[in-house]
Every structure is written in structure tokens, then in C-alpha cells.
Amino acid sequence: MEIVLCQLTLEALDGNLKEYLTQNCADDTVLVAKCIGCCGECASTYVVLVDGDPVVAPTREKLLERIQSL
């Protein structure tokens, strides 16, 4: 899978999210984009694009669970 997170999430919410996802999703590609088109939602909640589809969660642990269930 390709997991894309927004730079704003790293700056406003969780600066270690890329490393966390890279460690826990070792078989997947984790990328950072300047914007993923979620109109500011990424500054207040965990949202990533997984193969182009948004996945949203209140915590990074819940985000990982949702990603792994795909």
C-alpha cells in the first residue's frame, strides 16, 4: 500500500507519525505531501491517504489499526 500523510499533520499534530507508520507498516510505502486535500482536517485529527482513499482516526494507534484492516 501507499500511505501519504500531510506535512501539516507532522507540524501541528504528531512530528513522529511518519517514523511510527514506517516502523509499523514495513511492507508499505510511507510518503509526506505538502497537502493531501483534506482541507485542514489534517491539523486536528489523524488523516492519511491509503492508495488514494482517506483514512481518519482520533489517535495514531487507531489510525494504524484502520490501515492494517484494509
Backbone as XML, in Angstrom:
<?xml version="1.0"?>
<chain id="A" units="angstrom">
  <residue number="1" name="MET">
    <atom name="N" x="0.832" y="-1.180" z="0.000"/>
    <atom name="CA" x="0.000" y="0.000" z="0.000"/>
    <atom name="C" x="0.876" y="1.242" z="0.000"/>
  </residue>
  <residue number="2" name="GLU">
    <atom name="N" x="0.296" y="2.315" z="-0.490"/>
    <atom name="CA" x="0.952" y="3.614" z="-0.418"/>
    <atom name="C" x="0.197" y="4.471" z="0.596"/>
  </residue>
  <residue number="3" name="ILE">
    <atom name="N" x="0.903" y="4.926" z="1.613"/>
    <atom name="CA" x="0.323" y="5.752" z="2.670"/>
    <atom name="C" x="0.921" y="7.148" z="2.540"/>
  </residue>
  <residue number="4" name="VAL">
    <atom name="N" x="0.048" y="8.146" z="2.364"/>
    <atom name="CA" x="0.513" y="9.520" z="2.197"/>
    <atom name="C" x="-0.055" y="10.359" z="3.325"/>
  </residue>
  <residue number="5" name="LEU">
    <atom name="N" x="0.836" y="11.036" z="4.059"/>
    <atom name="CA" x="0.372" y="11.919" z="5.104"/>
    <atom name="C" x="0.746" y="13.348" z="4.768"/>
  </residue>
  <residue number="6" name="CYS">
    <atom name="N" x="0.004" y="14.264" z="5.376"/>
    <atom name="CA" x="0.173" y="15.681" z="5.107"/>
    <atom name="C" x="1.279" y="16.274" z="5.983"/>
  </residue>
  <residue number="7" name="GLN">
    <atom name="N" x="2.039" y="17.158" z="5.409"/>
    <atom name="CA" x="3.081" y="17.862" z="6.159"/>
    <atom name="C" x="2.486" y="18.591" z="7.360"/>
  </residue>
  <residue number="8" name="LEU">
    <atom name="N" x="1.275" y="19.111" z="7.206"/>
    <atom name="CA" x="0.616" y="19.843" z="8.294"/>
    <atom name="C" x="0.363" y="18.940" z="9.501"/>
  </residue>
  <residue number="9" name="THR">
    <atom name="N" x="0.061" y="17.673" z="9.276"/>
    <atom name="CA" x="-0.124" y="16.731" z="10.383"/>
    <atom name="C" x="1.166" y="16.606" z="11.181"/>
  </residue>
  <residue number="10" name="LEU">
    <atom name="N" x="2.282" y="16.526" z="10.478"/>
    <atom name="CA" x="3.581" y="16.422" z="11.157"/>
    <atom name="C" x="3.875" y="17.679" z="11.962"/>
  </residue>
  <residue number="11" name="GLU">
    <atom name="N" x="3.521" y="18.828" z="11.408"/>
    <atom name="CA" x="3.826" y="20.093" z="12.076"/>
    <atom name="C" x="2.870" y="20.394" z="13.230"/>
  </residue>
  <residue number="12" name="ALA">
    <atom name="N" x="1.585" y="20.101" z="13.064"/>
    <atom name="CA" x="0.584" y="20.525" z="14.035"/>
    <atom name="C" x="0.172" y="19.448" z="15.032"/>
  </residue>
  <residue number="13" name="LEU">
    <atom name="N" x="0.326" y="18.182" z="14.651"/>
    <atom name="CA" x="-0.258" y="17.117" z="15.463"/>
    <atom name="C" x="0.758" y="16.111" z="15.983"/>
  </residue>
  <residue number="14" name="ASP">
    <atom name="N" x="1.603" y="15.600" z="15.110"/>
    <atom name="CA" x="2.470" y="14.483" z="15.510"/>
    <atom name="C" x="3.710" y="14.441" z="14.628"/>
  </residue>
  <residue number="15" name="GLY">
    <atom name="N" x="4.784" y="15.010" z="15.101"/>
    <atom name="CA" x="6.018" y="15.066" z="14.337"/>
    <atom name="C" x="6.686" y="13.724" z="14.101"/>
  </residue>
  <residue number="16" name="ASN">
    <atom name="N" x="6.252" y="12.681" z="14.822"/>
    <atom name="CA" x="6.853" y="11.355" z="14.672"/>
    <atom name="C" x="5.976" y="10.366" z="13.916"/>
  </residue>
  <residue number="17" name="LEU">
    <atom name="N" x="4.887" y="10.852" z="13.330"/>
    <atom name="CA" x="3.937" y="9.939" z="12.679"/>
    <atom name="C" x="4.556" y="9.173" z="11.516"/>
  </residue>
  <residue number="18" name="LYS">
    <atom name="N" x="5.381" y="9.825" z="10.704"/>
    <atom name="CA" x="5.992" y="9.126" z="9.562"/>
    <atom name="C" x="6.851" y="7.964" z="10.043"/>
  </residue>
  <residue number="19" name="GLU">
    <atom name="N" x="7.656" y="8.190" z="11.055"/>
    <atom name="CA" x="8.503" y="7.123" z="11.575"/>
    <atom name="C" x="7.662" y="5.999" z="12.185"/>
  </residue>
  <residue number="20" name="TYR">
    <atom name="N" x="6.619" y="6.381" z="12.909"/>
    <atom name="CA" x="5.711" y="5.398" z="13.520"/>
    <atom name="C" x="5.080" y="4.505" z="12.452"/>
  </residue>
  <residue number="21" name="LEU">
    <atom name="N" x="4.571" y="5.108" z="11.379"/>
    <atom name="CA" x="3.944" y="4.319" z="10.317"/>
    <atom name="C" x="4.983" y="3.498" z="9.546"/>
  </residue>
  <residue number="22" name="THR">
    <atom name="N" x="6.153" y="4.076" z="9.321"/>
    <atom name="CA" x="7.209" y="3.349" z="8.612"/>
    <atom name="C" x="7.622" y="2.101" z="9.388"/>
  </residue>
  <residue number="23" name="GLN">
    <atom name="N" x="7.733" y="2.204" z="10.702"/>
    <atom name="CA" x="8.116" y="1.053" z="11.529"/>
    <atom name="C" x="7.020" y="0.004" z="11.585"/>
  </residue>
  <residue number="24" name="ASN">
    <atom name="N" x="5.764" y="0.442" z="11.652"/>
    <atom name="CA" x="4.654" y="-0.483" z="11.843"/>
    <atom name="C" x="4.009" y="-0.962" z="10.547"/>
  </residue>
  <residue number="25" name="CYS">
    <atom name="N" x="4.366" y="-0.342" z="9.445"/>
    <atom name="CA" x="3.853" y="-0.746" z="8.130"/>
    <atom name="C" x="5.050" y="-0.976" z="7.209"/>
  </residue>
  <residue number="26" name="ALA">
    <atom name="N" x="5.916" y="-1.851" z="7.613"/>
    <atom name="CA" x="7.209" y="-2.044" z="6.946"/>
    <atom name="C" x="7.082" y="-2.435" z="5.471"/>
  </residue>
  <residue number="27" name="ASP">
    <atom name="N" x="6.007" y="-3.108" z="5.094"/>
    <atom name="CA" x="5.842" y="-3.532" z="3.707"/>
    <atom name="C" x="5.201" y="-2.463" z="2.832"/>
  </residue>
  <residue number="28" name="ASP">
    <atom name="N" x="4.842" y="-1.329" z="3.421"/>
    <atom name="CA" x="4.152" y="-0.272" z="2.695"/>
    <atom name="C" x="5.076" y="0.922" z="2.474"/>
  </residue>
  <residue number="29" name="THR">
    <atom name="N" x="4.708" y="1.759" z="1.519"/>
    <atom name="CA" x="5.440" y="2.984" z="1.241"/>
    <atom name="C" x="4.774" y="4.119" z="1.996"/>
  </residue>
  <residue number="30" name="VAL">
    <atom name="N" x="5.533" y="4.850" z="2.797"/>
    <atom name="CA" x="5.004" y="5.978" z="3.563"/>
    <atom name="C" x="5.641" y="7.254" z="3.023"/>
  </residue>
  <residue number="31" name="LEU">
    <atom name="N" x="4.793" y="8.156" z="2.531"/>
    <atom name="CA" x="5.251" y="9.400" z="1.925"/>
    <atom name="C" x="4.647" y="10.599" z="2.647"/>
  </residue>
  <residue number="32" name="VAL">
    <atom name="N" x="5.289" y="11.747" z="2.514"/>
    <atom name="CA" x="4.768" y="13.008" z="3.048"/>
    <atom name="C" x="4.525" y="13.934" z="1.872"/>
  </residue>
  <residue number="33" name="ALA">
    <atom name="N" x="3.335" y="14.538" z="1.839"/>
    <atom name="CA" x="2.992" y="15.504" z="0.790"/>
    <atom name="C" x="2.714" y="16.856" z="1.438"/>
  </residue>
  <residue number="34" name="LYS">
    <atom name="N" x="2.889" y="17.897" z="0.680"/>
    <atom name="CA" x="2.607" y="19.237" z="1.197"/>
    <atom name="C" x="1.128" y="19.361" z="1.549"/>
  </residue>
  <residue number="35" name="CYS">
    <atom name="N" x="0.258" y="18.743" z="0.762"/>
    <atom name="CA" x="-1.182" y="18.776" z="1.009"/>
    <atom name="C" x="-1.793" y="17.495" z="0.446"/>
  </residue>
  <residue number="36" name="ILE">
    <atom name="N" x="-2.731" y="16.909" z="1.191"/>
    <atom name="CA" x="-3.421" y="15.708" z="0.701"/>
    <atom name="C" x="-4.888" y="15.995" z="0.395"/>
  </residue>
  <residue number="37" name="GLY">
    <atom name="N" x="-5.268" y="17.278" z="0.418"/>
    <atom name="CA" x="-6.604" y="17.678" z="0.017"/>
    <atom name="C" x="-7.695" y="17.447" z="1.045"/>
  </residue>
  <residue number="38" name="CYS">
    <atom name="N" x="-7.358" y="17.438" z="2.293"/>
    <atom name="CA" x="-8.358" y="17.223" z="3.342"/>
    <atom name="C" x="-8.757" y="18.527" z="4.027"/>
  </residue>
  <residue number="39" name="CYS">
    <atom name="N" x="-8.432" y="19.646" z="3.430"/>
    <atom name="CA" x="-8.901" y="20.980" z="3.823"/>
    <atom name="C" x="-8.761" y="21.286" z="5.307"/>
  </residue>
  <residue number="40" name="GLY">
    <atom name="N" x="-7.574" y="21.088" z="5.850"/>
    <atom name="CA" x="-7.285" y="21.463" z="7.228"/>
    <atom name="C" x="-7.603" y="20.405" z="8.262"/>
  </residue>
  <residue number="41" name="GLU">
    <atom name="N" x="-8.334" y="19.369" z="7.890"/>
    <atom name="CA" x="-8.663" y="18.296" z="8.835"/>
    <atom name="C" x="-7.396" y="17.653" z="9.390"/>
  </residue>
  <residue number="42" name="CYS">
    <atom name="N" x="-6.347" y="17.648" z="8.595"/>
    <atom name="CA" x="-5.101" y="17.009" z="8.989"/>
    <atom name="C" x="-4.381" y="17.747" z="10.119"/>
  </residue>
  <residue number="43" name="ALA">
    <atom name="N" x="-4.804" y="18.967" z="10.420"/>
    <atom name="CA" x="-4.194" y="19.710" z="11.521"/>
    <atom name="C" x="-4.821" y="19.378" z="12.862"/>
  </residue>
  <residue number="44" name="SER">
    <atom name="N" x="-5.983" y="18.712" z="12.839"/>
    <atom name="CA" x="-6.679" y="18.458" z="14.096"/>
    <atom name="C" x="-6.983" y="16.989" z="14.365"/>
  </residue>
  <residue number="45" name="THR">
    <atom name="N" x="-6.798" y="16.128" z="13.377"/>
    <atom name="CA" x="-7.038" y="14.699" z="13.562"/>
    <atom name="C" x="-6.092" y="13.916" z="12.667"/>
  </residue>
  <residue number="46" name="TYR">
    <atom name="N" x="-5.973" y="12.645" z="12.930"/>
    <atom name="CA" x="-5.087" y="11.794" z="12.130"/>
    <atom name="C" x="-5.809" y="11.400" z="10.851"/>
  </residue>
  <residue number="47" name="VAL">
    <atom name="N" x="-5.298" y="11.871" z="9.738"/>
    <atom name="CA" x="-5.865" y="11.526" z="8.435"/>
    <atom name="C" x="-4.714" y="11.285" z="7.464"/>
  </residue>
  <residue number="48" name="VAL">
    <atom name="N" x="-4.801" y="10.195" z="6.735"/>
    <atom name="CA" x="-3.819" y="9.861" z="5.704"/>
    <atom name="C" x="-4.587" y="9.366" z="4.489"/>
  </residue>
  <residue number="49" name="LEU">
    <atom name="N" x="-3.903" y="9.313" z="3.367"/>
    <atom name="CA" x="-4.465" y="8.677" z="2.192"/>
    <atom name="C" x="-3.802" y="7.316" z="2.048"/>
  </residue>
  <residue number="50" name="VAL">
    <atom name="N" x="-4.607" y="6.283" z="1.906"/>
    <atom name="CA" x="-4.095" y="4.935" z="1.684"/>
    <atom name="C" x="-4.559" y="4.524" z="0.298"/>
  </residue>
  <residue number="51" name="ASP">
    <atom name="N" x="-3.600" y="4.395" z="-0.600"/>
    <atom name="CA" x="-3.903" y="4.118" z="-2.004"/>
    <atom name="C" x="-4.949" y="5.082" z="-2.545"/>
  </residue>
  <residue number="52" name="GLY">
    <atom name="N" x="-4.841" y="6.355" z="-2.113"/>
    <atom name="CA" x="-5.703" y="7.410" z="-2.615"/>
    <atom name="C" x="-6.988" y="7.642" z="-1.840"/>
  </residue>
  <residue number="53" name="ASP">
    <atom name="N" x="-7.326" y="6.756" z="-0.905"/>
    <atom name="CA" x="-8.551" y="6.894" z="-0.124"/>
    <atom name="C" x="-8.235" y="7.385" z="1.288"/>
  </residue>
  <residue number="54" name="PRO">
    <atom name="N" x="-9.030" y="8.336" z="1.811"/>
    <atom name="CA" x="-8.758" y="8.852" z="3.157"/>
    <atom name="C" x="-9.071" y="7.834" z="4.250"/>
  </residue>
  <residue number="55" name="VAL">
    <atom name="N" x="-8.208" y="7.817" z="5.258"/>
    <atom name="CA" x="-8.410" y="7.023" z="6.468"/>
    <atom name="C" x="-8.239" y="8.007" z="7.624"/>
  </residue>
  <residue number="56" name="VAL">
    <atom name="N" x="-9.249" y="8.093" z="8.497"/>
    <atom name="CA" x="-9.264" y="9.076" z="9.579"/>
    <atom name="C" x="-9.406" y="8.359" z="10.914"/>
  </residue>
  <residue number="57" name="ALA">
    <atom name="N" x="-8.709" y="8.875" z="11.934"/>
    <atom name="CA" x="-8.785" y="8.281" z="13.272"/>
    <atom name="C" x="-8.439" y="9.342" z="14.319"/>
  </residue>
  <residue number="58" name="PRO">
    <atom name="N" x="-8.893" y="9.143" z="15.563"/>
    <atom name="CA" x="-8.607" y="10.114" z="16.615"/>
    <atom name="C" x="-7.191" y="10.015" z="17.201"/>
  </residue>
  <residue number="59" name="THR">
    <atom name="N" x="-6.548" y="8.845" z="17.061"/>
    <atom name="CA" x="-5.189" y="8.651" z="17.580"/>
    <atom name="C" x="-4.354" y="7.926" z="16.537"/>
  </residue>
  <residue number="60" name="ARG">
    <atom name="N" x="-3.046" y="7.976" z="16.713"/>
    <atom name="CA" x="-2.208" y="7.268" z="15.742"/>
    <atom name="C" x="-2.325" y="5.761" z="15.891"/>
  </residue>
  <residue number="61" name="GLU">
    <atom name="N" x="-2.593" y="5.288" z="17.096"/>
    <atom name="CA" x="-2.779" y="3.842" z="17.289"/>
    <atom name="C" x="-4.033" y="3.356" z="16.564"/>
  </residue>
  <residue number="62" name="LYS">
    <atom name="N" x="-5.112" y="4.139" z="16.656"/>
    <atom name="CA" x="-6.350" y="3.793" z="15.959"/>
    <atom name="C" x="-6.154" y="3.906" z="14.455"/>
  </residue>
  <residue number="63" name="LEU">
    <atom name="N" x="-5.381" y="4.889" z="14.025"/>
    <atom name="CA" x="-5.079" y="5.037" z="12.602"/>
    <atom name="C" x="-4.363" y="3.796" z="12.087"/>
  </residue>
  <residue number="64" name="LEU">
    <atom name="N" x="-3.380" y="3.322" z="12.837"/>
    <atom name="CA" x="-2.648" y="2.120" z="12.449"/>
    <atom name="C" x="-3.590" y="0.930" z="12.354"/>
  </residue>
  <residue number="65" name="GLU">
    <atom name="N" x="-4.480" y="0.774" z="13.321"/>
    <atom name="CA" x="-5.463" y="-0.332" z="13.282"/>
    <atom name="C" x="-6.295" y="-0.261" z="12.005"/>
  </residue>
  <residue number="66" name="ARG">
    <atom name="N" x="-6.754" y="0.924" z="11.676"/>
    <atom name="CA" x="-7.598" y="1.084" z="10.476"/>
    <atom name="C" x="-6.822" y="0.819" z="9.203"/>
  </residue>
  <residue number="67" name="ILE">
    <atom name="N" x="-5.580" y="1.239" z="9.151"/>
    <atom name="CA" x="-4.743" y="0.969" z="7.984"/>
    <atom name="C" x="-4.506" y="-0.524" z="7.841"/>
  </residue>
  <residue number="68" name="GLN">
    <atom name="N" x="-4.179" y="-1.181" z="8.936"/>
    <atom name="CA" x="-3.873" y="-2.614" z="8.898"/>
    <atom name="C" x="-5.099" y="-3.459" z="8.575"/>
  </residue>
  <residue number="69" name="SER">
    <atom name="N" x="-6.298" y="-2.909" z="8.793"/>
    <atom name="CA" x="-7.512" y="-3.683" z="8.499"/>
    <atom name="C" x="-7.900" y="-3.610" z="7.026"/>
  </residue>
  <residue number="70" name="LEU">
    <atom name="N" x="-7.205" y="-2.773" z="6.250"/>
    <atom name="CA" x="-7.535" y="-2.648" z="4.826"/>
    <atom name="C" x="-7.008" y="-3.810" z="4.018"/>
  </residue>
</chain>
